[in-house]
Amino acid sequence: MTCKHRPGGRLGCVGLAVALIGGVTASAAEPVDVRNAIAKGSAYLIEKGQAADGSFSAEMGPAVTALAVTALAKSGTPADAPAIERGIRYLMTFRQADGGIHQIDSPVGNYESSIALMALVACNADGRYTREIKGVEAFLKGLQWDEGEGKGPEDPAFGGAGYGRKSRPDLSNTAFLIEALREAGTSADDPAIQKALAFVSRAQNLPGPYNTLPMAEKNPDGGFYYTPFGEGESQAGQTPQGGLRSYGSMTYAGLKSMIYAGVDRDDPRVKAALEWLRRHYTFEENPGLGTAGAYYFLQTASKSLAVLGEDRFVDAAGKEHDWRNELATVLVSRQRGDGAWVNENARWMEDNANLVTSYALLALAQCLPR
């Protein structure tokens, strides 16, 4: 196969392999194209995205910096590279007495600290950040809604985490908390992880012993939604019957969280989540939300499928997919000429190139051959 790279990261090849993605035939990305896309995306972040103080999009607080540092480290930039060291130094300016890494009185302290924890872990091969990691772990565990907030195991909020200490719990932030704690070495049977699993299970449209909330009965399709807190909420809206619609990013987040929490593949919760994802298999959009949150969806999907541990994914029609190749093909085709990625749909700040490029790098890091 002879390949040439064109401006914008698009692939032009003679004798191209072909992949079917979301029903559309596309030129399949080769490993060299994935590595080139990672190199260009990393160069964008380092050369154009990072400020002199080490930050990325400082106006958004430390979270985007933490995400960019994590993405760079996990996609191959050495932990001792100047850009990463500057980024870590910037994050450390947000280290608080409570152990968290967040802005003072931050309304999104859980989100900021969860991403910061992942950044520290990704750069801690020599143990230089072990003390800070322990502090963030303790801070995050203290943010969960549990007995400390007067919430028992029967409460829909139990085990969940929101953006900050007082915000309502949701699946996205709870999934970040679980991922961060597990990457930091917290065991699957740790009380914090198991409490979080109780919340995750209630965010699934699957009535049964793990979810007795009435909304699950109204749309029992096995997918996941944003939060069971209060009356429940889905960013994809409601069904005509008043159920909460499942959607792609939260269903992958739920699957990933259950696997991190040690739930077995034969568990009905995992089976139901996989069946929903088989019915809605695509990387062309965020199923249920279209282009909204499309890059958050791709990084979540890549992590979830990676921890699932299978190189092939079979959709509801019985078609076998090389998911790494198909996901990478979508991302390589969408990379801009300057190396960045941006979503034309600005919902959830996906018009920010630093944020979206970090999402893309995290996803591509999972797409390299294993």
MARLUMTOR-359503 format. One record per residue (C-alpha): x, y, z. Coordinates in Angstrom, 2 decimals. Example, Ala and Ser with C-alpha at 12.3 -4.5 7.8 and 13.67 -1.06 7.14 Angstrom:
BEGIN
+---------+---------+---------+
|       u |       v |       w |
+---------+---------+---------+
|   12.30 |   -4.50 |    7.80 |
|   13.67 |   -1.06 |    7.14 |
+---------+---------+---------+
END
This chain:
BEGIN
+---------+---------+---------+
|       u |       v |       w |
+---------+---------+---------+
|    0.00 |    0.00 |    0.00 |
|    1.35 |    3.44 |   -0.95 |
|    0.14 |    6.37 |    1.18 |
|    0.63 |   10.11 |    1.11 |
|   -0.54 |   12.52 |    3.76 |
|   -2.47 |   15.58 |    2.74 |
|   -2.87 |   18.85 |    4.66 |
|   -5.50 |   18.59 |    7.35 |
|   -4.43 |   15.10 |    8.38 |
|   -6.54 |   13.40 |    5.75 |
|   -5.22 |   10.25 |    4.23 |
|   -4.67 |    9.82 |    0.51 |
|   -3.60 |    6.31 |   -0.45 |
|   -3.31 |    4.03 |   -3.42 |
|   -4.92 |    0.69 |   -2.66 |
|   -6.63 |    1.91 |    0.50 |
|   -8.12 |   -0.47 |    3.00 |
|  -11.84 |    0.21 |    3.53 |
|  -13.81 |    0.40 |    6.77 |
|  -17.55 |    0.66 |    7.23 |
|  -18.26 |    3.17 |    9.97 |
|  -21.80 |    4.08 |   10.95 |
|  -22.98 |    2.87 |    7.55 |
|  -20.49 |    5.06 |    5.63 |
|  -17.55 |    3.69 |    3.70 |
|  -14.32 |    5.45 |    4.72 |
|  -10.62 |    5.04 |    4.05 |
|   -9.22 |    3.06 |    6.97 |
|   -6.44 |    4.63 |    9.00 |
|   -3.19 |    2.68 |    9.26 |
|   -1.08 |    2.67 |   12.47 |
|    1.32 |    5.16 |   10.88 |
|   -1.58 |    7.53 |   10.30 |
|   -2.64 |    7.25 |   13.94 |
|    0.90 |    8.02 |   15.09 |
|    1.14 |   10.96 |   12.69 |
|   -2.19 |   12.32 |   13.91 |
|   -1.02 |   11.99 |   17.52 |
|    2.24 |   13.78 |   16.66 |
|    0.40 |   16.64 |   14.97 |
|   -2.15 |   16.93 |   17.76 |
|    0.56 |   16.92 |   20.40 |
|    2.52 |   19.57 |   18.52 |
|   -0.60 |   21.74 |   18.38 |
|   -1.11 |   21.55 |   22.13 |
|    2.54 |   22.21 |   22.96 |
|    3.27 |   24.90 |   20.37 |
|   -0.08 |   26.69 |   20.08 |
|   -2.24 |   25.61 |   22.99 |
|    0.05 |   26.06 |   25.99 |
|    0.64 |   29.44 |   27.58 |
|    3.97 |   30.57 |   29.03 |
|    2.81 |   29.72 |   32.56 |
|    2.17 |   26.10 |   31.54 |
|   -1.60 |   26.38 |   31.35 |
|   -4.01 |   25.35 |   28.63 |
|   -7.13 |   27.55 |   28.39 |
|   -6.56 |   29.02 |   31.85 |
|   -9.82 |   30.94 |   31.65 |
|  -11.55 |   27.58 |   32.16 |
|   -9.66 |   26.78 |   35.36 |
|   -7.15 |   23.93 |   35.79 |
|   -9.27 |   21.14 |   34.29 |
|   -8.31 |   21.66 |   30.63 |
|   -4.64 |   21.88 |   31.62 |
|   -4.96 |   18.61 |   33.51 |
|   -6.73 |   17.00 |   30.57 |
|   -4.08 |   18.20 |   28.11 |
|   -1.23 |   16.97 |   30.31 |
|   -2.94 |   13.58 |   30.66 |
|   -3.54 |   13.36 |   26.92 |
|    0.05 |   14.24 |   26.07 |
|    1.48 |   11.78 |   28.60 |
|   -0.80 |    8.93 |   27.58 |
|   -0.23 |    9.45 |   23.86 |
|    3.54 |    9.29 |   24.09 |
|    5.02 |   12.59 |   25.24 |
|    7.63 |   11.81 |   27.95 |
|    6.74 |   12.84 |   31.49 |
|    9.94 |   14.89 |   31.70 |
|    9.18 |   16.86 |   28.54 |
|    9.21 |   20.62 |   29.25 |
|    5.56 |   21.05 |   28.22 |
|    4.38 |   18.40 |   30.67 |
|    6.59 |   19.67 |   33.49 |
|    5.28 |   23.21 |   32.95 |
|    1.73 |   21.89 |   32.94 |
|    2.22 |   20.00 |   36.20 |
|    3.81 |   23.03 |   37.86 |
|    0.78 |   25.07 |   36.84 |
|   -1.59 |   22.44 |   38.26 |
|    0.30 |   22.46 |   41.54 |
|   -0.54 |   26.12 |   42.02 |
|   -4.13 |   24.91 |   42.57 |
|   -3.23 |   22.38 |   45.25 |
|   -5.38 |   23.10 |   48.29 |
|   -5.13 |   22.26 |   51.99 |
|   -8.02 |   19.79 |   51.58 |
|   -5.83 |   17.68 |   49.26 |
|   -7.70 |   18.57 |   46.11 |
|   -6.32 |   20.32 |   43.05 |
|   -8.92 |   22.92 |   42.23 |
|   -9.71 |   26.59 |   42.35 |
|  -10.50 |   28.07 |   45.77 |
|  -14.21 |   27.59 |   46.48 |
|  -14.51 |   25.91 |   43.09 |
|  -17.99 |   24.77 |   42.10 |
|  -16.34 |   22.05 |   39.99 |
|  -13.72 |   20.80 |   42.46 |
|  -14.47 |   17.12 |   41.87 |
|  -14.14 |   17.43 |   38.11 |
|  -10.94 |   19.48 |   38.36 |
|   -9.36 |   17.17 |   40.93 |
|  -10.36 |   13.95 |   39.16 |
|   -8.68 |   15.05 |   35.93 |
|   -5.68 |   16.41 |   37.87 |
|   -5.30 |   13.05 |   39.60 |
|   -5.19 |   11.28 |   36.24 |
|   -2.52 |   13.73 |   35.07 |
|   -0.37 |   13.11 |   38.14 |
|   -0.70 |    9.34 |   37.83 |
|    0.21 |    9.46 |   34.13 |
|    3.44 |   11.30 |   35.02 |
|    4.36 |    9.42 |   38.21 |
|    6.46 |    6.51 |   36.96 |
|    9.30 |    7.58 |   39.25 |
|    7.02 |    8.22 |   42.23 |
|    7.63 |   11.97 |   42.34 |
|    3.94 |   12.80 |   42.82 |
|    2.92 |   10.00 |   45.16 |
|    2.25 |   12.30 |   48.12 |
|    0.08 |   14.62 |   46.06 |
|   -1.78 |   11.65 |   44.57 |
|   -2.69 |   10.36 |   48.03 |
|   -4.03 |   13.78 |   48.97 |
|   -6.26 |   14.00 |   45.89 |
|   -7.54 |   10.46 |   46.47 |
|   -8.67 |   11.35 |   49.98 |
|  -10.26 |   14.57 |   48.77 |
|  -12.26 |   12.80 |   46.06 |
|  -13.52 |   10.10 |   48.39 |
|  -14.77 |   12.83 |   50.70 |
|  -16.90 |   14.33 |   47.93 |
|  -19.13 |   11.31 |   47.40 |
|  -22.73 |   11.55 |   48.48 |
|  -23.00 |    9.02 |   51.29 |
|  -23.64 |    8.82 |   55.00 |
|  -21.61 |   11.97 |   55.52 |
|  -24.29 |   13.87 |   53.65 |
|  -27.08 |   11.95 |   55.35 |
|  -27.62 |    9.69 |   52.32 |
|  -28.09 |    5.98 |   52.92 |
|  -27.77 |    3.17 |   50.36 |
|  -31.45 |    3.46 |   49.47 |
|  -31.11 |    7.09 |   48.34 |
|  -30.74 |    7.71 |   44.55 |
|  -27.82 |   10.07 |   45.24 |
|  -25.85 |    7.56 |   47.30 |
|  -22.34 |    6.93 |   45.99 |
|  -22.50 |    9.54 |   43.29 |
|  -20.36 |   12.63 |   42.72 |
|  -21.16 |   15.90 |   41.03 |
|  -19.00 |   18.74 |   39.77 |
|  -18.28 |   19.86 |   43.32 |
|  -19.00 |   19.18 |   46.96 |
|  -22.55 |   20.53 |   46.94 |
|  -23.63 |   19.89 |   43.37 |
|  -26.00 |   17.12 |   42.43 |
|  -24.38 |   13.81 |   41.55 |
|  -24.28 |   12.72 |   37.91 |
|  -22.89 |    9.81 |   35.93 |
|  -20.27 |   11.80 |   34.03 |
|  -18.54 |   13.11 |   37.15 |
|  -18.98 |    9.82 |   38.98 |
|  -17.35 |    8.02 |   36.04 |
|  -14.40 |   10.44 |   36.13 |
|  -14.05 |    9.83 |   39.87 |
|  -14.08 |    6.05 |   39.45 |
|  -11.56 |    6.16 |   36.60 |
|   -9.24 |    8.50 |   38.48 |
|   -9.30 |    6.45 |   41.68 |
|   -8.75 |    3.17 |   39.84 |
|   -5.84 |    4.61 |   37.86 |
|   -4.34 |    5.79 |   41.14 |
|   -4.40 |    2.23 |   42.46 |
|   -7.68 |    2.10 |   44.39 |
|   -8.98 |   -1.46 |   44.31 |
|  -12.30 |   -2.40 |   42.75 |
|  -13.65 |   -3.53 |   46.11 |
|  -12.74 |   -0.29 |   47.88 |
|  -15.84 |    1.15 |   49.61 |
|  -15.65 |    4.34 |   47.54 |
|  -15.75 |    2.37 |   44.28 |
|  -18.55 |    0.12 |   45.43 |
|  -20.62 |    3.07 |   46.64 |
|  -20.09 |    4.71 |   43.25 |
|  -21.22 |    1.49 |   41.57 |
|  -24.56 |    1.74 |   43.39 |
|  -25.09 |    5.18 |   41.85 |
|  -23.95 |    4.05 |   38.41 |
|  -26.40 |    1.13 |   38.50 |
|  -29.26 |    3.53 |   39.22 |
|  -28.36 |    5.57 |   36.14 |
|  -29.10 |    2.58 |   33.92 |
|  -32.43 |    1.94 |   32.23 |
|  -32.58 |   -1.55 |   33.66 |
|  -35.21 |   -2.31 |   36.31 |
|  -34.19 |   -4.98 |   38.80 |
|  -32.48 |   -5.50 |   42.11 |
|  -29.82 |   -2.85 |   41.41 |
|  -32.29 |   -0.21 |   40.26 |
|  -35.76 |    0.00 |   41.72 |
|  -36.37 |    3.61 |   40.64 |
|  -39.58 |    4.17 |   38.62 |
|  -37.85 |    5.82 |   35.63 |
|  -36.14 |    2.56 |   34.68 |
|  -39.53 |    0.91 |   34.14 |
|  -40.51 |    3.60 |   31.64 |
|  -37.63 |    2.95 |   29.23 |
|  -36.01 |   -0.44 |   30.02 |
|  -33.57 |   -0.45 |   27.09 |
|  -30.37 |   -1.14 |   29.08 |
|  -28.64 |    2.15 |   28.24 |
|  -27.56 |    4.90 |   30.61 |
|  -28.62 |    8.50 |   31.21 |
|  -27.18 |   11.50 |   33.05 |
|  -28.48 |   11.22 |   36.60 |
|  -31.10 |    9.41 |   38.69 |
|  -30.98 |   12.22 |   41.25 |
|  -34.30 |   13.84 |   42.08 |
|  -36.71 |   13.13 |   39.25 |
|  -33.81 |   12.01 |   37.06 |
|  -32.45 |   13.72 |   33.96 |
|  -31.18 |   12.75 |   30.53 |
|  -29.40 |   15.16 |   28.21 |
|  -31.22 |   13.30 |   25.43 |
|  -34.66 |   14.13 |   26.86 |
|  -37.58 |   11.86 |   27.59 |
|  -39.52 |    9.16 |   25.77 |
|  -43.23 |    9.64 |   25.06 |
|  -43.88 |    7.44 |   28.09 |
|  -41.90 |    9.79 |   30.31 |
|  -38.81 |    7.61 |   30.50 |
|  -35.29 |    8.99 |   30.36 |
|  -33.63 |    8.44 |   27.00 |
|  -30.34 |    6.56 |   26.99 |
|  -27.45 |    7.95 |   24.96 |
|  -24.01 |    6.89 |   23.79 |
|  -21.53 |    8.78 |   25.94 |
|  -23.28 |    7.92 |   29.20 |
|  -23.78 |    4.28 |   28.21 |
|  -20.06 |    3.88 |   27.53 |
|  -19.33 |    5.77 |   30.78 |
|  -21.61 |    3.39 |   32.64 |
|  -20.04 |    0.32 |   31.06 |
|  -16.51 |    1.54 |   31.84 |
|  -17.45 |    2.31 |   35.42 |
|  -18.98 |   -1.12 |   35.99 |
|  -15.90 |   -2.86 |   34.63 |
|  -13.63 |   -0.71 |   36.82 |
|  -15.83 |   -1.66 |   39.77 |
|  -15.25 |   -5.36 |   39.10 |
|  -18.64 |   -6.22 |   37.62 |
|  -18.44 |   -9.45 |   35.63 |
|  -19.24 |   -9.71 |   31.90 |
|  -22.06 |  -12.14 |   32.74 |
|  -23.74 |   -9.63 |   35.02 |
|  -27.12 |   -8.51 |   33.61 |
|  -26.08 |   -4.86 |   33.89 |
|  -23.06 |   -5.37 |   31.65 |
|  -25.01 |   -7.53 |   29.22 |
|  -27.77 |   -4.92 |   28.91 |
|  -25.28 |   -2.10 |   28.36 |
|  -23.47 |   -4.06 |   25.67 |
|  -26.73 |   -4.87 |   23.92 |
|  -27.65 |   -1.19 |   23.82 |
|  -24.23 |   -0.34 |   22.39 |
|  -24.53 |   -3.11 |   19.81 |
|  -27.82 |   -1.62 |   18.62 |
|  -26.33 |    1.86 |   18.38 |
|  -22.79 |    1.10 |   17.24 |
|  -21.22 |    4.10 |   15.48 |
|  -18.40 |    6.59 |   15.91 |
|  -19.85 |    9.13 |   13.49 |
|  -21.95 |   10.73 |   16.23 |
|  -22.86 |   10.51 |   19.90 |
|  -25.87 |    8.18 |   19.66 |
|  -28.93 |    9.94 |   21.00 |
|  -27.28 |   13.39 |   20.90 |
|  -25.91 |   13.66 |   17.37 |
|  -22.89 |   15.97 |   17.19 |
|  -23.31 |   17.26 |   20.75 |
|  -20.45 |   16.01 |   22.93 |
|  -19.08 |   13.98 |   20.02 |
|  -15.43 |   14.09 |   21.15 |
|  -16.22 |   13.45 |   24.80 |
|  -18.12 |   10.45 |   23.42 |
|  -15.14 |    9.21 |   21.39 |
|  -12.68 |    9.35 |   24.29 |
|  -15.20 |    7.65 |   26.57 |
|  -15.97 |    4.96 |   24.02 |
|  -12.28 |    4.24 |   23.40 |
|  -11.53 |    3.82 |   27.11 |
|  -14.59 |    1.65 |   27.66 |
|  -13.87 |   -0.68 |   24.78 |
|  -10.22 |   -0.90 |   25.85 |
|  -11.06 |   -1.96 |   29.41 |
|  -13.63 |   -4.37 |   27.99 |
|  -10.60 |   -6.19 |   26.64 |
|  -11.76 |   -7.23 |   23.18 |
|  -10.20 |   -6.19 |   19.88 |
|  -13.43 |   -6.84 |   17.99 |
|  -16.93 |   -5.60 |   18.71 |
|  -19.97 |   -7.32 |   17.21 |
|  -22.96 |   -5.11 |   16.50 |
|  -26.62 |   -6.11 |   16.71 |
|  -26.64 |   -7.24 |   13.09 |
|  -23.81 |   -9.68 |   13.79 |
|  -21.17 |   -7.61 |   11.97 |
|  -17.71 |   -7.75 |   13.53 |
|  -15.86 |   -4.44 |   13.87 |
|  -12.21 |   -3.61 |   14.39 |
|  -13.28 |   -0.77 |   16.67 |
|   -9.79 |    0.70 |   17.09 |
|   -9.33 |    1.09 |   13.37 |
|  -12.82 |    2.47 |   12.84 |
|  -12.58 |    4.99 |   15.67 |
|   -9.13 |    6.10 |   14.53 |
|  -10.35 |    6.49 |   10.97 |
|  -13.02 |    8.94 |   12.09 |
|  -10.55 |   10.99 |   14.11 |
|   -7.81 |   11.05 |   11.47 |
|  -10.32 |   12.25 |    8.89 |
|  -11.48 |   15.11 |   11.11 |
|   -8.11 |   16.53 |   12.14 |
|   -7.52 |   20.11 |   11.04 |
|   -4.48 |   21.23 |    9.10 |
|   -2.97 |   22.82 |   12.20 |
|   -3.17 |   19.50 |   14.06 |
|   -6.14 |   20.37 |   16.27 |
|   -9.65 |   19.00 |   16.50 |
|  -12.72 |   21.19 |   17.09 |
|  -16.41 |   20.34 |   17.17 |
|  -18.63 |   22.68 |   15.14 |
|  -21.28 |   21.97 |   17.77 |
|  -20.12 |   24.12 |   20.71 |
|  -22.23 |   22.38 |   23.36 |
|  -20.18 |   21.44 |   26.46 |
|  -17.34 |   23.72 |   25.26 |
|  -16.36 |   21.46 |   22.37 |
|  -15.50 |   24.55 |   20.35 |
|  -12.36 |   24.80 |   22.50 |
|   -9.44 |   23.34 |   20.54 |
|   -7.37 |   22.50 |   23.62 |
|  -10.22 |   20.55 |   25.19 |
|  -11.24 |   18.69 |   22.05 |
|   -7.68 |   17.96 |   20.91 |
|   -7.03 |   16.45 |   24.33 |
|  -10.13 |   14.26 |   23.96 |
|   -8.94 |   13.17 |   20.53 |
|   -5.44 |   12.28 |   21.74 |
|   -6.86 |   10.24 |   24.63 |
|   -9.00 |    8.34 |   22.16 |
|   -6.19 |    7.79 |   19.65 |
|   -3.91 |    6.51 |   22.39 |
|   -6.32 |    3.59 |   22.77 |
|   -6.36 |    2.95 |   19.01 |
|   -2.73 |    2.02 |   18.47 |
|   -2.18 |   -1.71 |   17.88 |
|   -1.96 |   -3.78 |   21.04 |
+---------+---------+---------+
END
